[in-house]
Amino acid sequence: MTTLAPPDFKNAVGVAKVVLSVAVSVTATAVVVQSMFHMIVHRELQGFLFSGIHFLFSRFSSEMTVVVDEYNRFVQNEFFQAAQVFLAAKQSLLTTSTMRI
């Protein structure tokens, strides 16, 4: 005796199978490419490439500056007011003269 599953369940199982299949294929491709890269490219060149990639990504800063205008045309910006309240609370918690958030 077999029980019939609702159509939504069968569709979900089908989608899960496709997603799992794609994930396995991508992982296998990455492993093959990595092993071929290590077999073909010399260690010195690998180090040079990786240091170049590291240098490229290290040029981006981990800090972000947000500029909020006090007025949007003739109306006061609510985001500016919220930022003022937030920064006032942060400033009262800080004891140093320099504030970094």
Buried (B, 14 or more C-beta within 10 A) or exposed (E): EEEEEEEEEEEEEEEEEEEEEEEEEEEEEEEEEEEEEEEEEEEEEEEEEEEEEEEEEEEEEEEEEEEEEEEEEEEEBEEBEEBEEEEEEEEEEEEEEEEEE
